[in-house]
Amino acid sequence: MMVRFLPRGISEFDEVSGKISIAMGLDLRWNDGFLKWDPSKYGNVTHLVVPEDHVWTPMLALANPIDRIPVFPEDSFPVRIYSNGMIIWIRGGTVSITCQPNVRYYPYDRHTCTAIFLTIDRIRNELVMETDLRPVILNQNEEWDIVEMKAHLCSFDAYSCSQFVITIKRHPEFSVLNICIPIICFGILNACVFLIPPESGERVSFAITVLLSFAVFMTIFTSILPKNSDPVPILSYILMFMMIESGIIVILTIVGLRIHHGQKLSNFSLNCFCKQLANCQDKVKDEQNPLNGSVLSENNEQQGEPGPRSESWSRLQFFDMVCFCISLAGFVIMVSVFAILVIVP
């Protein structure tokens, strides 16, 4: 029996539930030696069209269905019988099968789904299947493009079966505009928190707002992907790292405000870190102005030593500059890694 696949397009693909629906037709052809006749003896009748329940037809079933095993059970299709015993039975409808999604490279992901057809009323020795693929005019899907289609034979236990393999890829524009670009904007704003004047009193609230924005995007992102997705999307790792960076920025913002107000840091490691930054700042100034010491000695005689307020302000500026550069560099590295792993391939 020849099984010819006539795919029309993708009706639906739900990566959360792992389901794909394909609009397609099946062209089934076989020979029946008991249905031959001589057209010259029967008024030159070369073929007949009869209901499917008047002759034997194979019981087609799906090996990986979503809900029902028989193929197109609710519809009845006529059978065309030729005088040489050739029988053609064309059926059509929507085939819904399971499909394991692969969202590692979301939103540039590709998925390969396989529909397995077999005859449950005949075993392999009683019925030998052949397969063919004849794509017809495809209906374009708004979200998915068909990359490749294949058909080949296989064996399923004691039954002969045919496989229809389809590979699809996502249209990334919608996801890029509504998920990726906002994440990039929040990542840039995350680093800009160190550019806000500390006197405004908005640093901590701004940093926490960006952190909550990342949490909201993480919730939205996880709702459109399978809960048990294997492998995990690379974008999930990037978003998680950005949330961690945002939390660290909140902590550094609080530390910077304590420096601004001249308060001592209770944490020994943070205190040492800030002292190291101050030493680096003094070293940079000395390298830029080798006469700094003599000038300061003259100024000190005339104006006195600089107050603690100006010293804390100078340290805060240097602290903010270092934190801004580090956070921005970390964001650029994460975006570059995402582009190399997801977009470039």
N, C-alpha and C positions, 0 to 999 in steps of 0.2 A: 504494500500500500504506500502510495506517495502522499506525503504531507507537505503541502506548500504553504508557507506563511505569507500573509498579505498584511503587513502592519500599516496602520494609518497614522498613528501618533500617540502621544502620552496624554491620557485623560487626567491623571492625578499621580503625584508622588509625595507621600507623607513620610519624611525621614524620621519623625518622632515615633510613629507607630511601626515603621518599617514596612510600608505597604506601597505598591505601585499598581496602577490600573492602566492597561494598554488597550487602545481601540485597534482591533485587528480582525482579519478574516482568515479562515482556514479552507484551503482548496484540497479536498481529499479525493484521491483517484485510486481505483482498484479494478481488477478484472473478476467477473463472475461467469464461469463457464455455463451455468444453468440459465443465463439470461441472454443467450445468443439466438439470432434468427436470421433468416434469409429475407432481405427487404423485397426481393422480387415476388415472394409468395404472400406478402402482406401489404400490397398496395404501395410498394416503394417507401414504406415507412422506415426511416433510418434511425430514429431515436424517439424515446418516450420521456415524458416528465410526469413523475408520480409522487405522491406524498412519501415522506421518509418511513412511515410505519408500514408501507406496503412491501418493502424489501429489507433485506438485512443491511444494517449500517453499523459501523464500529462504535463501541461505547467509549468515547474519548473522556479522559479524566486528567486532572492536574495533580502532579505529585507534591506541589508546594502551594496549595491554595490559601486564601485568606479565610473564606467561610464555607465554600462549597467545592466539592471535588469534581462533579460533572462539568463539562464545558458547554456553555449556552443551554442549560436544561429547560429553560422556560420558553424557548423559541423553537418553532418548527420550520424546517427548510426543505424545499422540494429536492428530489433526486433526479438527475438526468441519466437515462440509460441508453447506450448506443447498441446498434445491432451486432457489433463485434464483441460484446460483453463488457466493454469499458463503462464504468460508472463514475460519474462526477457529482460530488456533493460539496457544495460551497456553503459554509456557515460563517456567521459574523457576529460581533458583539464586543463586549468589554471583558478582558481577562484581568482578574485581580489576584496578585501573587505576593508572597513575602519577598522582601529584599533587604539584605543587611546593609545599612548605610555606612559610608566611610566619610566622615566629616573632618578628617585631620586637616585638610587644606581649605576649610571654609573661609571665605565665600567663593573660593575657586576650586570647589570640590567636584569630583567625578564619582559616579556610582555605576556599578555593573550588576544588572539583575538578570536572572535566568528563569524562564518559564519551561517546565518539563511536562510534556504531553505523553500519555501512554494509553493503550487500549486495555481496559480491565477485563474484557470478555475473551481475549485471546492471549496466550502466552507466546514467548519468543519463537518457538518451533512451529506454531500454527500460523503466525502472521509476522512477516518481515516488513519493517517500516523503512522507507526512504524519505529523505527530507530535501527541501529546496526553499529558497527565499526569493520572493518577488516584491520588493518594496513598491507601494503605490504612492499616490500623491499624499505627502505627509501633512497632517494638521499641526501647525506651529503652536507650541506651548509658550505661555507668557513667562514662565520661570525656568524652563529646561530646554536644552538643545540636545538632539540625538547626535552622538558622535560616531557610533559604530553599531552595526547589527550583524549577527552571525546566526547560522543554523547548522546543527550537526546531530548525528545519531549518538545514542547512549544506551545503556542498559540499566534497568531499575529492577533489581531482584530477578524474577523470572520473566519479566516483561521487556519487550522492545519499546524504546521511547525515542522521542525527538526533543531536542533542546533549542529554544529560541533565546539568544543572548543579546541583550541591548545595553549599551553604555551611554550614559547621559551626563551632561555637565550643566552647572547652574549658570544663569545669567547673573553676574556679580554686581551689576550697577546698583540695584536697589539696596543690597546689604552694605555696599561700600558707602553709599550716600547716607544711610540711616544708622549705621553702626560704626564703621571704621573711621569715617571723618570726624564724628563727634568725639570718639575716643582720643583721636589725635589732638583735637582742640583742647580737651580736658587735660591731656598730658602736658601741653604747652602752658596752660594756665597753672598747672601744678607747680611748675618751676618759677612762674612769675610771682608767686606769693612773696618771695624774698625781695621783690622790687617795690612792694607796698611800704610807704613810710611807717615806721613803728608808732609814731604819734597818733596815727589815725585810729588805732584800736581795732582794725578790721583784719589783721593778719590771721589770727586763730580762726575766726569765723569763716574767712575765705578758704583757708586750708581744709577745714572740716566740711564745708560745702562741696568742694571738689572731691573729697574722699567719699561722701555720700553719693555723689553723682556716679562715681565708679561702681559703688555697690548697686545702684539702680540699674546700671547698664549690665552688670553681671547677672542680675535677676532676669532682665529681659533676654539676655543672650542664652541663658540656660533653659528658658521656657520654649525656645524654638528649636532645640536640639534634643536628641534622644537622651534619656536619663542614664542609660547604661552604654553610652557611646564608647566604642572601642575601635580605633584609638580616639583619645581625647583631642579636640581641636587645638591647633597651635595658638589660635586666637585666645582660647581660654587661659593658657599659660601666660600670654602677654598681658591679658587683662588682670590676672591675679598678681603678676609682678608689679603692674602699675598701681594696684591697690596697696600692696606692701610699701612701695615707694611713697605713695601718698600718705600712708600712716607715719612713715619715718619723717616726712616733711612736716607733719603736724608737730611731732616731737621737737624737731630742730627749730620750728617757729617759736615754740614755747621757750626753748633754751635761748634763742636770740633775744626775745623780749626780756628775759631775766638779765642778760648781759646789758641790754639797753638801760634798764632801771638800776644797774649797779648792784644787783643782788648776788650773793655768793651761791655757787652751785654746790648742792649737798652731795651729789654723786661725784665720787673721786675721778672716775674715768672721764666724765664730761668736763670736769674742771681741768684735768690735764690736757684734754683735747683743745680746749679753748686757749690754754696757755701756750700750747705749741703753735696754734694759729697766730697768736699775738707775737711770738718770737719770730715766726716766718715773716709777719708783716714788718717788724722792726728791721729784720735783715734786708728785706726788699728795699726799704726806705734808705738804709745805709748804703746799699749798692748804688741806688739811683743818685744819692747826694753825698759824696765823700766828705764834704765840709760841714755835714750836718751837726757833728759834735761841737765844732767851734762856734757855729752860728747859734746853737742852742745855749751854749755857755754865756754868750753875749746877751742873748735874749733873756736868759734866766736872771742875769744881773739887773736887767731893766724892767722885765715884766713879771718875774717870778716863775715858779714851776707851774706847768699846766695842771688844771684841776682834774679831779677824777671823772667829772662829767664828760669832758672832751675826750679823755682816754677811753671811757666805755663806748662813746659814740664812734670813735675811730676803730675800735675792735669790732663793734657790731657791723660797720660797713665792710670790713674785711671778711668777717664771718658770713655775711649775706652774699658777698661776691663768690666765695668758695662754694657755699651751698647751692647757689643758683647755677654755677658752672657744672657741679657734679650732678645735680638733678636733671639738668638739660642734657648733659652727656649720656646719662643713663637712659633717658627717654629716647634719644636718637639711636642709641645702640639697640634698644628693644624694637623700635620701628624698623631698623635696618635688618635685624634678624628675621622679623616677620616677612619683610619684602623678599629676602633671599630664599627663605624656606617655602613660602606660599606663592608669591606672585611670579618670581623669576622662572620656576619650573614650568 
